[in-house]
Amino acid sequence: MHDYQTSGRVKKKLSYVFFFMVLFLLLSGAAMFLWNALLPQIVHVTVINYWQALGLMALCRILFGRFCFWGGRDRLHGGEPRFLKDKLMSMDEEDRAAFKEEWRKRCERRE
């Protein structure tokens, strides 16, 4: 592989990292603006500063997973998790039926 191809890939990856960092910082500013514009009047909470909004965005990222801005299919957009599909495809019919029955029992307990 040529050296210029490797350096081009590294630059491209670094530009993606930079883009997502800037996007995260901008979204934190938007979260701060929306919080301060809406929530103090609606639920009587105090206003937050930029660093608190940044922490709130990080907490949401930790609790709820990725932000999913574009096209990929995942749990939030109606797709199933890939690991589950791979696991089900590698099972034989007997194991698959036992797996489904176990999850059926687990879901019945919640109702």
C-alpha positions in Angstrom: 0.0 0.0 0.0 1.3 3.4 -0.8 2.1 5.9 1.9 -0.1 8.6 0.4 -3.2 6.3 0.5 -2.6 5.6 4.2 -2.1 9.3 5.0 -5.3 10.1 3.1 -7.3 7.6 5.2 -5.9 9.0 8.4 -6.7 12.6 7.3 -10.2 11.4 6.4 -10.7 9.7 9.8 -9.4 12.8 11.6 -11.8 15.0 9.7 -14.7 12.8 10.7 -13.6 12.9 14.4 -13.3 16.7 14.2 -16.7 17.0 12.5 -18.4 14.9 15.1 -16.8 16.8 18.0 -17.9 20.2 16.5 -21.4 18.7 15.9 -21.5 17.5 19.5 -20.5 20.9 20.8 -23.1 22.7 18.7 -25.8 20.3 19.8 -24.8 21.0 23.4 -25.4 24.7 22.7 -28.7 23.9 21.2 -29.7 21.8 24.3 -28.7 24.7 26.5 -30.7 27.2 24.5 -33.8 25.0 24.5 -33.5 24.1 28.2 -33.2 27.8 29.2 -35.9 28.9 26.8 -38.5 26.3 27.7 -38.0 24.5 31.0 -37.7 27.3 33.5 -41.2 28.5 32.6 -42.8 25.1 32.2 -41.4 23.1 35.1 -39.7 25.8 37.2 -36.1 24.6 37.0 -33.1 26.8 37.0 -31.2 27.7 33.9 -28.1 25.8 32.9 -24.8 26.9 31.5 -22.9 25.5 28.5 -20.8 23.1 30.5 -23.9 21.7 32.2 -25.6 21.3 28.8 -22.4 19.5 27.5 -22.6 17.1 30.5 -26.3 16.6 29.9 -25.6 15.6 26.3 -22.8 13.3 27.4 -25.2 11.7 29.9 -27.8 11.2 27.3 -25.2 9.6 25.0 -24.2 7.2 27.7 -27.8 6.3 28.7 -29.5 6.1 25.3 -26.6 5.2 22.9 -25.6 6.8 19.7 -27.4 9.8 18.1 -28.2 8.2 14.7 -28.4 11.3 12.5 -28.5 9.5 9.2 -29.6 6.5 7.3 -28.4 3.5 9.3 -30.9 0.9 10.4 -30.9 0.2 14.1 -33.3 -0.3 17.0 -34.4 3.3 17.0 -35.4 3.1 13.3 -37.2 -0.2 13.3 -34.2 -2.5 12.6 -33.1 -5.3 14.9 -29.7 -5.4 16.5 -27.2 -7.1 14.3 -25.9 -9.4 17.1 -29.4 -10.8 17.7 -29.9 -11.5 14.0 -26.5 -13.3 13.8 -27.3 -15.3 16.9 -30.7 -16.4 15.6 -29.3 -17.3 12.2 -26.6 -19.5 13.7 -29.2 -21.5 15.8 -30.9 -24.7 14.7 -34.7 -24.9 14.8 -34.8 -26.5 18.3 -32.6 -23.8 19.9 -34.4 -21.1 18.1 -37.8 -22.3 19.4 -36.4 -22.5 23.0 -35.0 -19.0 22.7 -38.3 -17.6 21.5 -40.2 -19.4 24.2 -37.9 -18.0 26.9 -38.4 -14.5 25.7 -42.1 -15.0 25.4 -42.2 -16.0 29.1 -40.1 -13.0 30.1 -42.4 -10.6 28.2 -45.5 -12.1 29.8 -44.2 -11.3 33.3 -44.2 -7.6 32.5 -47.9 -7.4 31.6 
